Amino acid sequence: MLFIISIVLVLCLVFFGDKPLKKYPVPFYIAGIILTIAVSVISQTEYVRTMPDFLSEYVIGIFSKGSFAGALWCTVMIAGALPNGSSAIKKIMPIRGELSILASAVTMSHVITYGIQYIKTLSNNISLGRSFTSEFIMTCIVVVLLVLIMLPLAVMSFKKIRKKMNPKTWKKIQRTAYLFYALIYLHIMILYVPQARRGITDKYISIILYSIVFIGYAAMRIRKYIVKKNPDKSLISGVMCGFSALLLIILASILSFGKAPERKTPETEIMTDILTTEANKPEITTIPENTSTVSSESTTEISEETTESTTDTAVTSGKTSKTTKSVIKESDESTEEISDNTETTPAEENPAEENPVPDENIPEQNPEVPEEIPEEVPQEQEYIYNNGTYTATAYGYSGDITVTIIIENDVITDIKVLADGDDPEYYEPAMDYIIPQIKKSMSADVDAYSGATYSSQGIIDAVRQALAQALI
């Protein structure tokens, strides 16, 4: 978005301010220097973090992040690849030198702002013993080369200096501009590709736009050179260069595409813990009752009832032994009928002998009562952290990161991160990636987020210090 706005502003400057810029260039140069000083100073103060987002992003940010300077350089660059005699080249070429000087002045606001951050990062990494990422090393090398090429080109763009130089020497030095443009594109890709792969849409769109501009410029410049040598190959060279540029733009878009990491909400984490707990619960097995014991007891009760009824009948009637024998015979027949209807076991064949009438004074016993398993007394849990709130600070990418953690029964219930001094483009995705890991593992020994290594390390170091404070 910043690059698009910058392109619009530069086009307005070219088409509506070309004559004033050509006739009175010094006020434009002074304005560029004042902007550089103001942006460089404000960017290092706390005021930039308290001002409205519109001012910090679209007024200060358009210069501090190099968007306006990049748009100026793109305009200067494209002018050399436009077809000779076109209306656009007639408009831009007369002020190309002035645009280069203005672009150099405005570029310094970006160099100073982020140069200070890189120096701080360099110093802190050395003092803390951190290793440097390949992204950081490559960015430093590219920026140094860009400044070393830009400053001589800007100085030689002044008319008085140009007139004093040999035209051939001046032209040879000016050819280093091709390397300068290539390094600008490389610088953008080093910074933006890791962020685009993290799912930051604004950076991904910027990569596509910058690729169209820089790769398109290369294709146009190569075609212009071929046509100059062989005018008959105008059509073929145009098709081949256009097709090659399209393939490279598509390749850059594919390589830089990525999705944002999935963020776990507290509800998701709770549901995950519940499912994990349910899955780890031991299975409770039900011990089946002893059916043979129950069957034996019921058969014994039936036999006892039959014997009692037979005895009572014989005593009450007071009849002769013949009558008693008759009753006993009938009783035996009824006992046989009952036995036929129940499952017979060896112990039940003669119930009168095996199961005598129990004495009322003898308590009834249950022969097969399962032993009761004594309940385990839970041991008191030992904690390694004190409950409470703990705060610690560590250095991130370009400033301090303060972390506050809340611990309750060896569980981190909340983590808050305050990183006003660090770059939000780095610490925010690092925070979203690292904090869920720390909560889950209850440890600071987690992996850093790729593309935001220094911000990740700052969060990890601060959490490690806070956990050390909470140790019992």
N, C-alpha and C positions, 0 to 999 in steps of 0.2 A: 504493500500500500504506500509506504514512504517513497519508494522508487518511482511509482506512477505519479504521485504528487510532484516529485522533484522534476520529472520529465516535463510535466505540464508547465511548471514555473520557468524552466530553462527555455522552452519553446516560446513562451511569452516574452522572455528577455531577448531572445534572438530576433523575433519578428516585430516586436514593438520598441525594443530598446537598442537596436543595432546601431543606429546613427549616433545617439548620445554616447554609447560605449566606444565607438570608433573615434569620435571627436574629443570627448572628455573621459578618457579611461581612468585617470588618477582617482577621482572620487569613488569609482567602483572598486578600485584596489584598496582604498582606505576603508571602505565599508566592509570589504571582505576580511581585512585585518581586525577591525573592531569586532565583527561577528565572531571571529576565531578566539579573540581574547575573552569576550563575554561568555561564550559557550564553554570554554575551557575552565574558567573560574567557577561558573554556576554549577557545572557538572561535578565539581569536587566539594561542594557544600551540601549541607543537609537540606537546604531550601528546595533543591530539585526533587527531593523525595516527598516533600509536603505540598508541592504545587499541584494543581489539577492535572489529570492524565492528559488532557488535550494539550496543555502547554509543554509538559515534559516530553511527550511523545512526538507531537507534530510541529512544535516550534523549536525546542532545544534538540530533540532527538533527530530531526531531519538534517541537522548539521553535525552533531556529535557522533552520529552513527555513519556519517559519510555518504548519505543518500544523495544530498544535493551536489556534493563534489563528484560523486559517481556519474550523475546525470550530465554534469558539465563535461567530464572527460569523454563520455559516450558521444556527446554532440561533436566535440572536437575530432574524435576518432572517425565517426561516420562521414564527416565532411570530406575526408580524403578518399573515401570509397564511392562517393556519389558520381553518377555519370557526368562527364564534362559538358558544360553548357546548360545543365538543368537549373531551374529556378531556385532550388534548395541550395545548391552549391554556390550560386551567386550571392545568396543571402548570408551564408555562414563563412565562406572562405575569407572575405575581407576583414572579419573580426576574429578569425581563428586564433591568432596570437594573443589578443586581449582575453579571449575566453580561457586560454591555457594559463595565463598569469592569474586570473581570477579563480580558476579551479585549484591552482596550487595554494593560493592563500586560504581558501575555504577548506581544503583538504587537511591543513595543519590543525584545524579544530578537532578533527577525528583522530589524527596522529597523537596530539597532546593528551586528549581525554583518555583514550585507551592505552596510550603509551605509559601513562602514570599507573594504570591498573596492572599492566604487564610487569612494570618494574616492582610494584608491591608484591605481585605473585612470585616473581623471581626471587626477591629477597626473603619472603616468608618460606618458600619451598627450601631454600638453602639452609635457613635457620632451623626449620623443622625436620630437615633430612628427607624431604619428599623427593620422589623421582619425577622427572618432567615427562609429560605425555608427548607423543609424536605430533599431535595437533598443535600444542603450544610451541614446540621447537620449529615446526614448519612455518607457523604464523610469524614468529619473530624473524626468521630468515627472510621471508617474502616481504615483510614490512620494511626491513632495513634496505633491501634491494630497491624497493619502490621509492623510498625517500632519496636514495643515492642517485637514482635516474631522474626523478621528478625535479629536484632543485636545479641541476644544470639546464634542463630543458626550459624551465620557467625563466631562468636568468637570460638565456639566449633568445627568448621570445620578445624581449624589449628591443624596440627598433634601433636605438642608439648602439646597443651591443651587437646586434646583428649586422649593422652596417660596417662595423670595425673588423668583423671576422671574414676569413676567406670563404666564399660561397660553397666551395666543395667541402671544406672542413665542416662548415655549419650543417650542410646536408647530410654528411656521414653521421654526425652526432645526433641529428634529428631522427635518424633511422632507428635509434634505440627506443623510440616511442613504440615500435611494434612489440618489443619485449615488455615495455611498461604496460601496455594494454593486456598482454597475455598474463602478466603477474597480477593485475587487478582481478581478472576473472578467476585465476587460481586462488587468490586471497578470499574471494567471495565463496567459492566452492568449499574451501577448507573450513570456513566458519559456518556456512549454512547447511551443508549436507548432513552433518551429524544431527542438527536440530530438525531438519526436514524428516529424517528417518525416525525421529521420536514422535512424529505425528503433528508437528507445528505447521499448520496449513499456510500461514503467512510466509514462512521461510521457503516452503515448497513452491509457492507461486512466484516468489522472488527469484528462485533458481531458474524456473522456466523463462521468466522475462529476461534475466541477465543472459541466459543461454541463447535466446533468440537474438539479442542485441550483439553479443560478442562473436558468436559463431556465424551469425548472419553477416557481420562486418568482415570476418575472415573470408567468407565465400565471395562477397562482393569485391573485396580487395584483390583476391586471386584472379577473379574473372576479369577485372579491369586491367590487370597486368598482362593476362593472356591476350585480350582483345588489342591491347596496345602493340604487342609483338605480332599478332596474327589477326587482323580485323575480320578475316573470313570465318574464323571459328567463334564468332560471337554467340550464335545460337547453341552450338554444342557445349561450349564452355559454360554458358548460363545454365543449361539443363543439368550438367554434371555437377557444377558447384552447388546449385540449389538442392539437388537430390542428396548430396553428401552432407550439406548443412542440416537438412531435415532429419537424416539418420542420426547425426550427432546430437541434435536437440532431443530426439526421442530417447536416445541412450542415456543422456544426462537426466532426463525426467524419470526413467525407470530406475536408475541406480540410486537416485536420491529419494525415492518414495518410501514411506514407512508409516506405521500405525502407532498411535499413542498407546502406552502401556495400560493394561486394564487396571482400573482403580477399584479396590475393594472397599465397599461401604461398611460401616459398623454392623449393619444388619446382615450383610453377607458373611462377615467374619463370625458373627454369633451363630448363624445357621451352619457354617462349616464346623464349628466346635461341637455343636449339638450332634450333627451327623457322625462326627468322629467318635464322640463319646458313646453313642448308641451302637456303633459298629464294634467298639472294644468291650462292650458289656459281656460278662461270662454267661453262658447258657445255663438255665436252671432246669435240672432233670427231676421229674416226679417219680418217687419210689413207689412201685405198685404194691397194693396190699396183698397179704398172703392169703390167697383164695382157699388154699387147702385147709388152713387153720379155721377160717370162717365156716367152711363146709362141715368140718369135724365138730365144731362147737354146736352148730345148729342140729346136727344129727344126734349129738349127745343129749341136747335138751329134749328132743322128741322121744328118745328112749326112756329118759327119766320120767317124763309125763306118763308114758304107757305103764311103766312099772308101778308108779304111785297109784294110778287108777285101779290097777289089778289088785294091789294089796288092800286098798280101802274097801273094795267090793267084797273081798273074802272076809274081812274082819267084821264089817257091818252086818252082813247077812246072818252070821252065826250059824251057817248051814254045815252040813257034813263034809267030810273030806272029798266026797264024790262031787259035791257042788263046787268045792274049791278047785278040784282038778278040771272040772268043766270050764270054770271061769278062766283058769290059767291057759287051757287049750284055746279058748276063744281069744284070749289076750295074745297068745303066740301067733294066731292067724292074723290078727289086726297088725301086729308088729311086722309080720312078713309083708303085708300089703303096703305098709308105709315104707319099708326098706326097698320094695320094688320101685317106688316112685322117686327114690333118692339115689344118689351115686354112692355105691357101696365101696368101702375101703376095708382093708384087712382089720383095722381097729374097730369096725362097726359090725362085724359078723355076729358077735355075742355081746350085745349092749349090756345085758344084765350082769355079766362077769367083769367086762372091761371098764364099765362106767357105773359104779355103785351109786346109791342115793347119797348125795353130799350132805355132810353134817352142817346144820345151820350155823354152828359156832365157829366153823373153819372158814376163814375168808377166802373168797374166790380169787384164783390166780390166773394171770394171763401168761401162758407159756412163751409166747414169742412177741415181746414188746421191744421195738427197735431202740437202741441206745440213743440218747439225746446228745447231739454234738455241741460242746460248749462254744458259746459265742466268743469270737476273738475281740479282745479289747483293743480298739484303735489307738495306735501310738500317736503321740503329739507331734505334729509336723514341725520340722525345723526350717526356718527361713534364713536366707542369706542377705536379704535387703531389709532395711528399716522402711516402714511406711512413711510417706510424706511427699513433699514437692522439692525437686532439686533442679538447679539451673547451672549451666556451664556455657562457655563461649570458646569458639575455635575459629581459625581463619579459613575462609572458603576460596572462591575464585578471585574476587576482587575486593573483599571486605570481610568483616566479622559476621559469624553466624551464631546466634544465641538459641540454645535449646532448653526447654523446660519440660521435665518429665514428672509424672505423678505415679507413684508406686503404691500398691495395696496388696498385701499378702503375696509378695514376690511376683506380682503381675503389673506390667506397665499399662495403666488404664488410659493414659493420655500423653501425647507428645505435641508440644507446640514449638514452632520454629519461627524465629524473628531474624530476618536477614536483610535489613535495610541497606547495608553496605555492599551486599553482593549483587550480582547481575541476575534479575528475575528469570531471564531466558535460560539460565543454567540451574539455579538452585530449585526452582519450582518443579521441573520434571524429576530432578534428583530426589527431592523431598517426597513426591508421590510414589517413587519407586522404592526408597530405602525404608521409610517409616513403617509400612506394613511388615517388612522383613524383620525389623527390630522388635516390633510388638510380638510377632509370632515366635521368634527364637529367644526373646528376653536377653539379647546379647547385642553388642556392637560389632561383632565379628560377622559382617555381612558384605556382600559384593557391592562395589561402587557402580553407579549408572554410567554406561558407555556414552561418551560425548559430554558428560558433565562430571568429570573425575574429581576436579578440585572442590567443587561445591559438595559433591557426595562425601569426600574425605572430611570436609569441614563439619558436616552434620554428624558423621560417624565419630569424629574426635570429640565433639561436644557431648554426644550421648555417652561415650566411654567415660569422660570425666564426671558426668552427672551420676552414672552408675557407681563409680568409685566412691563418690560422696555418700551414697546410700548403703554401702556395705556395712554389715553389722560388725 
